[in-house]
Amino acid sequence: MNFVIGLVVLILLCAVAGTLFVMKSEDTKYGESTKRNTMNLTIIYVITFFLLAVGTVWFIVAATS
């Protein structure tokens, strides 16, 4: 089980790193909306992390009960 949780966290970190890497190459036309796109991605990552944390806690509580 620890392996699966570690794998999920690793995938999440790779997704964040990949997104930040892609954001470095800025297109001139795309640059005008970068701030909004970055905010949208940040919100998506925060929600995903929150759901992952809640799901993990829920699973641990259910498994130990």
MARVEX-625304 format. One record per residue (C-alpha): residue number from 1; x negated, y negated, z. Coordinates in Angstrom, 2 decimals, padded with zeros to 5 digits. Layout:
! residues N
- resi|c1|c2|c3
- NUM|X|Y|Z
...
***
This chain:
! residues 65
- resi|c1|c2|c3
- 1|000.00|000.00|000.00
- 2|-002.85|-002.38|000.79
- 3|-004.18|-001.71|-002.70
- 4|-000.91|-002.83|-004.29
- 5|-000.74|-006.01|-002.21
- 6|-004.35|-006.77|-003.08
- 7|-003.60|-006.16|-006.75
- 8|-000.65|-008.57|-006.68
- 9|-002.74|-011.25|-004.99
- 10|-005.54|-010.68|-007.51
- 11|-003.12|-011.06|-010.43
- 12|-001.71|-014.25|-008.90
- 13|-005.19|-015.72|-008.45
- 14|-006.12|-014.79|-012.02
- 15|-002.96|-016.48|-013.28
- 16|-003.79|-019.66|-011.36
- 17|-007.40|-019.62|-012.60
- 18|-006.27|-018.97|-016.17
- 19|-003.80|-021.82|-016.04
- 20|-006.42|-024.22|-014.70
- 21|-008.89|-023.06|-017.37
- 22|-006.34|-023.67|-020.15
- 23|-005.53|-027.11|-018.73
- 24|-009.17|-028.17|-019.18
- 25|-008.88|-028.18|-022.99
- 26|-006.63|-031.16|-023.51
- 27|-004.95|-031.95|-026.82
- 28|-004.54|-035.70|-027.49
- 29|-000.79|-035.42|-028.05
- 30|-000.36|-033.01|-025.19
- 31|-002.16|-035.28|-022.74
- 32|000.82|-037.57|-022.34
- 33|002.91|-034.86|-020.71
- 34|000.14|-033.04|-018.84
- 35|001.11|-034.48|-015.46
- 36|004.71|-033.26|-015.79
- 37|003.60|-029.84|-017.04
- 38|001.11|-029.51|-014.19
- 39|003.82|-030.37|-011.68
- 40|006.17|-027.79|-013.21
- 41|003.48|-025.10|-013.05
- 42|002.65|-026.05|-009.46
- 43|006.31|-025.66|-008.50
- 44|006.46|-022.27|-010.23
- 45|003.34|-021.08|-008.39
- 46|004.60|-022.32|-005.01
- 47|007.94|-020.56|-005.50
- 48|006.19|-017.38|-006.67
- 49|003.82|-017.41|-003.69
- 50|006.73|-018.01|-001.29
- 51|008.76|-015.15|-002.77
- 52|005.71|-012.87|-002.67
- 53|005.08|-013.73|000.98
- 54|008.74|-013.20|001.94
- 55|008.86|-009.91|000.03
- 56|005.68|-008.68|001.65
- 57|006.90|-009.53|005.15
- 58|010.28|-007.97|004.39
- 59|008.60|-004.78|003.19
- 60|006.31|-004.58|006.22
- 61|009.20|-005.10|008.63
- 62|011.33|-002.52|006.81
- 63|008.48|-000.01|006.69
- 64|007.71|-000.29|010.41
- 65|011.34|-000.09|011.55
***
